[in-house]
């Protein structure tokens, strides 16, 4: 059987859909999962499942073979004992709590985790690391690039030769850049795998190589992206 890969996502009030939602339903909520995550998992050979935060986390993870922590809003700075920056973006405290719980449950079970953008930052904070809450556009390094199609690559990433990401993608690469926060201090038990030209960490892994975290958005790059292939193949190996 193909491995079952869970996908985290956002929860928004229905009124954010604008006139599409009748007034009688404007105070309801919907779960938002960008289709590219599920499509990338499927093309890599996995069975994607969009997760809801309404069910018991450990009960959900018990059925999963792998987990994707997806992109989205900024983390609450309180998680790493920081005062909110004036350029801090939207935060979603309930999602923070849910995804921290998902991550810890996945680690306890021993299934592989692919953490993307916000997920990359969340894993770092889960390990005691901290974040730079805002970086301006750096034309050389290429982040952030809000005005560029997210499917376009905008800057180079250098992979460390012995790192997990280097083995997964085969070496240095060009990536997209849809983030305005970066790692400040690396969390305990994490290993830097790739950096941008300005030294910003773009990928890391755990010591056991069961977690791969990338700052870019591989789900928007040509599929199946090697990071999703790694997730699915590792899930099969761990399960079997």
N, C-alpha and C positions, 0 to 999 in steps of 0.2 A: 504493500500500500504506500501511496505517496505520503510524505510527512505532513502533518497538520501544523501550519505556521500561523500564529496569532498576530494580529495587527492592532496596535493601539491607535486611537484617533481623538478628535475633538468633540465637544458637546457645546452646541450653541442654542440660544433661544430662537424660536422660529421667526420672530420679527426681523431677524437679520437677513432673511431671504427677501425682504421688501414686499412689493405688491403681489408677489407670487402666492403669499400666504393670506388666507382670509382673516379678518380681524378676530373672529371667534377662536382662531387657533394661534394667535400671535404670542401668547404666553406659554405655549408648549415648547418642548425642546426636541432637537434632532441630533443624531450622531453623525459626524462628518468624517469620512474616510476618502482621501484622494484615491481614485481608481488605479493610479500608477503603481502604488505599493502592491496591491493584490495582483495586478497584471504581471509585475516583475517576479513575484513569488511563483505564480502559475507557469510562466515561461521558463523558470529555472527548475521546474519539476515538482513544486510543492503544491499543497492544497491550502490556499489562503482563507482565513476566517477573520472577519472584522469583529473585534471584541467590544463588549458592552461593560460599562463600569457598574452595572446594577447587580451583577452576580458575584458570588464569593470568589475572590482572586485565586486562592489556593485551589479551589474546586475547578476553575477554568484552566489554570496552568497544569493541573494534573492530567488534562487531556491533550496538552500541546506537545509537539516535538521541537518547536523553535518559536522564537519571539522576535518581532520587529517593533522597536520603539521609534515612532515616526516623528516628523518635524512638526513645528507649530509655534505656539506662543512662548514668550520668555518665562524662565523659572522665577519664582518669588525669591528675591535676594536674601530673605530671612533664612533660607535653607543653607546658605553659606555665610551667615552672620554678616551680611553687608547691608548698607543703607541704600535704598533705591536711587539710581542715577536719574537725572532729569530726562535723559533720552531712553529710559527703560520703556519697552513696549508693553503691549497687553499681556497680562498674566492670567493664569487659570489655576488657582490653588487646589481645586478639587482634582483636576487632572494631575497635578504634581503628586498629590498623595496616592492616587490610583496607580500611576506609572512607577513610582518608587516601590510600591507593594508588588506590582507585576515583576519588576526587575529582581527584587529579592526572592520572590517565589521561584522565578526561573533559575536563579543561581542555586537555590536550595535543591531544586530538582536536577540540576546539571544539564539543562538543555541549552543550546547555543542561542546567543542574542546578537542581532544586528541592530545597532543604535545609530540613528541618522539625524543629523543637525541638532534639533532640540534634544533628541534621544542621546546623542553624543555628549551634550552638556549635562544632561540629567545623570548619566552614568558617572561622569567625572565628579559631580557633586555627591552622588551616592557613596563614593569612595573617599569623601572628605576633601575633594578639590574645590577650587573657587573659580569664578568667571570674571572677565572684563565685561562690564554690562553694555558697553557701546564702543564700537570702532567706526571711524569715518571711512569713506571710500579711499582706498589706497590703489592708485592707478597701476602701480607696479605689481603688488601682490594680488590685486583683483577682488578684494572683498570689502564691503558687500556690493552686489551688482543687481540692484532692484529694478533697473530699467531695461535689463537684458532678458530675453526669453530664457527661462530656466533650463531649457533643453540645450542651450549653447554652453560650451566650455569657455571659461574666461581667464583662468590662470593655471600655472604649473604647480604640481605637488611633487616633492622629492621623497621617495620612500627609502627608509633605512634597509640595508641589504638583508639583514637577518630577521626582519619584522614579519608579522603575520600578513599585513596588508601587501607587502612586497611579494610574498608567495601567492597571495590571492590574485592580484592584478598583474603580476609579472614585471613590475618595475615602476619607474616614474610615469606620471600621467597628467593629463589636463582635466580639470574638473569645473563644474559650475559653482556659483557662490551666492547663496541666498540667506546669509546670516549677518547679523550686526553685533553678535557677541562672540567672544573667543575665550579659550582657556587662559586663566591667570596662573594658577598652580595646579599641577597634576595630582590626581587623587592617589591614595595609597594602593599599591598592588597593580598599578597600571603602567604600561610600557609604551612610550611614544613610538609610532610607526612611520609617520610621515609629517612633513612640515611644508608650509608655503615659503616663498622667497624671503619674507620678512621674519621668519622664524616661528610664526603662528602654528600651533599644533593642528594638523588636519586629520590625523587618524591615530588611534591607540588601540591597544588590546589588553586583556587581562593576562596575568602570568600563565594561566592554564590554556590560553588561546581559545577559550569558549565564548568570549565576547569580542566582537569587532565593532569599533565605533568610528564613524567617519563624519566630518563636518559638512561635507558636500551632500548633494542629493542624487545618489546612484539610481534611484527609481525613475529619474528623468533622462538618464543617459540610455544609449542603445541597449536593448534588452535581448537576451538575459544578461544583466550586468554581473561581472564576476563575484561581487559581494553577495548577491542573492544566490548564486550558484554555490558559493561557500556555505551559506546558511543552510540551504536545503541538503547538500551532501553531508554536512556535519551532523545535521539532525538525523539523517538516515543511519549514519555510523553510530551515533550515541544510542539511538533506539534499538538497533539490531545487535 
